[in-house]
Amino acid sequence: MRVLDNPLVSLITVSLFFIGVILLYHSSSYFSNQLIPSQKEPLCNQSNLTTTNVEGDRDSLDSALEKASLGNKTVIIAIVNKAYVEEGVESKSSMLDIFLSSFWVGEGTRSLIHHILLVAVDQIAYDRCIFLNLNCFRLQTDGVDFEGEKIYMSQDFIKMMWRRTQFLLQVLKRGYNFVFTDTDVMWLRNPFTRLSKNETEDLQISTDSFHGDPWSNRNLINTGFYFVRGGMIEHLGLRVRFLDTLYFSGFCEDSKDFRAVTTVHANCCRSIHAKILDLKIALSDWKRFRKLDANSTMNPQWTKHDWCWQSWGRPKQANG
């Protein structure tokens, strides 16, 4: 799922798209069967993008959600395709490998791996999930190939966004809360300790850049990590909290405190290859921090994300 536009603008666009679809859902009783607006030249083939497969697999989805649930009808959802589960020739790791490794080396995160529902959009991703003995669900869309990277706003990209949104709405309709996470997000601490427990807040979403006010629309939103309450579909309106990059950070804006950082997202990055290389470096930074003496007052700095920086055709950043 490669973004070829300005990363901040692109992520805002996708984020607003997701929120807009949710709001449309509130105002339309037949939304689940009418996701795509009619046009002279439809963006997607309606017959190939229905909720039929999810509805038909109601029992399997219910079972998968129940198995992954934390116990309060809350699940962690990540969506993967072939491009994210297969190792690269040069990187020798997959995005999924790094994602899962972060749960192992994080603080208080190991048990959370049992509550991830890994949603595979192609057979190779599903087979890899089964091989790793994770909680897996196969999301099928007839006539659409979701295996490779998808160019931003291409036909396949739009189809994948619609399909993802349909699936997440099915989760909400079943009464579940969920954290959606991209697999290019490292979980270094348990995010549930940092998320607001205020049930009037429907959506808590990460940001590319945080401006100090969790309610300000000046914050640049990012769909790599967000928490949605299942009750949001029962009423109109949407109350959104924007998450501080001190805790929910990314390559766009690093956390300034290793003792507070909770997640690290490989945003502001053009390719999977660059993401993997810089995430591995960031994970090494985290491991070095973890080896510091408990009484140490040292606050390390993140290594510059040069692979992602250069993925945009920019020269290598200067140190310091």
RAMOZI-V583944 format. One record per residue. RES is the residue in one letter. SS is DSSP state (~ for helix, > for strand, _ for the rest). BURIAL is b if it has 24 or more other C-alpha atoms within 12 Angstrom, else e. Layout:
# RAMOZI-V583944
RES&SS&BURIAL ; RES&SS&BURIAL
This chain:
# RAMOZI-V583944
M&_&b ; R&_&b ; V&_&b ; L&_&b ; D&_&e ; N&_&e ; P&~&b ; L&~&b ; V&~&e ; S&~&b ; L&~&b ; I&~&b ; T&~&b ; V&~&b ; S&~&b ; L&~&e ; F&~&e ; F&~&b ; I&~&b ; G&~&e ; V&~&b ; I&~&b ; L&~&b ; L&~&b ; Y&~&b ; H&~&e ; S&~&e ; S&_&e ; S&_&e ; Y&_&e ; F&~&e ; S&~&b ; N&~&e ; Q&_&e ; L&_&b ; I&_&b ; P&_&e ; S&_&e ; Q&_&e ; K&_&e ; E&_&e ; P&_&e ; L&_&e ; C&_&b ; N&_&b ; Q&~&b ; S&~&e ; N&~&e ; L&_&b ; T&_&b ; T&_&b ; T&~&e ; N&~&b ; V&~&b ; E&~&e ; G&~&e ; D&_&e ; R&~&e ; D&~&e ; S&~&e ; L&~&b ; D&~&b ; S&~&e ; A&~&b ; L&~&b ; E&~&b ; K&~&b ; A&~&b ; S&_&b ; L&_&b ; G&_&e ; N&_&e ; K&_&b ; T&>&b ; V&>&b ; I&>&b ; I&>&b ; A&>&b ; I&>&b ; V&>&b ; N&_&b ; K&~&b ; A&~&b ; Y&~&b ; V&~&b ; E&_&b ; E&_&e ; G&_&e ; V&_&e ; E&_&e ; S&_&e ; K&_&e ; S&_&b ; S&_&b ; M&~&b ; L&~&b ; D&~&b ; I&~&b ; F&~&b ; L&~&b ; S&~&b ; S&~&b ; F&~&b ; W&~&b ; V&~&b ; G&_&b ; E&>&b ; G&_&e ; T&_&b ; R&~&e ; S&~&e ; L&~&b ; I&~&b ; H&~&b ; H&~&b ; I&>&b ; L&>&b ; L&>&b ; V&>&b ; A&>&b ; V&_&b ; D&_&b ; Q&~&b ; I&~&b ; A&~&b ; Y&~&b ; D&~&b ; R&~&b ; C&~&b ; I&~&e ; F&~&e ; L&_&e ; N&_&e ; L&_&b ; N&>&b ; C&>&b ; F&>&b ; R&>&b ; L&_&b ; Q&_&b ; T&_&b ; D&_&e ; G&_&e ; V&_&b ; D&_&b ; F&_&b ; E&_&b ; G&_&b ; E&_&b ; K&_&b ; I&_&e ; Y&_&b ; M&_&b ; S&_&e ; Q&~&e ; D&~&b ; F&~&b ; I&~&b ; K&~&b ; M&~&b ; M&~&b ; W&~&b ; R&~&b ; R&~&b ; T&~&b ; Q&~&b ; F&~&b ; L&~&b ; L&~&b ; Q&~&b ; V&~&b ; L&~&b ; K&~&b ; R&_&b ; G&_&b ; Y&_&b ; N&>&b ; F&>&b ; V&>&b ; F&>&b ; T&>&b ; D&_&b ; T&_&b ; D&_&b ; V&>&b ; M&>&b ; W&>&b ; L&_&b ; R&>&b ; N&_&b ; P&~&b ; F&~&b ; T&~&e ; R&_&e ; L&_&b ; S&_&b ; K&_&e ; N&_&e ; E&_&e ; T&_&e ; E&_&b ; D&_&b ; L&>&b ; Q&>&b ; I&>&b ; S&>&b ; T&>&b ; D&>&b ; S&>&b ; F&_&b ; H&_&e ; G&_&e ; D&_&e ; P&_&b ; W&_&e ; S&_&e ; N&_&e ; R&_&e ; N&_&b ; L&>&b ; I&>&b ; N&>&b ; T&>&b ; G&>&b ; F&>&b ; Y&>&b ; F&>&b ; V&>&b ; R&_&b ; G&~&b ; G&~&b ; M&~&b ; I&~&b ; E&~&e ; H&_&e ; L&_&e ; G&_&e ; L&_&b ; R&_&b ; V&>&b ; R&>&b ; F&>&b ; L&_&b ; D&_&b ; T&_&b ; L&_&b ; Y&_&b ; F&>&b ; S&>&b ; G&>&b ; F&_&b ; C&_&b ; E&_&b ; D&_&b ; S&_&b ; K&_&e ; D&_&b ; F&_&b ; R&_&b ; A&_&b ; V&_&b ; T&_&b ; T&>&b ; V&>&b ; H&>&b ; A&_&b ; N&_&b ; C&_&b ; C&_&b ; R&_&b ; S&_&b ; I&~&b ; H&~&b ; A&~&b ; K&~&b ; I&~&b ; L&~&b ; D&~&b ; L&~&b ; K&~&b ; I&~&b ; A&~&b ; L&~&b ; S&~&b ; D&~&b ; W&~&b ; K&~&e ; R&~&e ; F&~&b ; R&~&e ; K&_&e ; L&_&e ; D&_&e ; A&_&e ; N&_&e ; S&_&e ; T&_&e ; M&_&e ; N&_&e ; P&_&e ; Q&_&e ; W&_&b ; T&_&b ; K&_&b ; H&_&b ; D&~&b ; W&~&b ; C&~&b ; W&~&b ; Q&~&e ; S&_&b ; W&_&e ; G&_&e ; R&_&e ; P&_&e ; K&_&e ; Q&_&e ; A&_&e ; N&_&e ; G&_&e
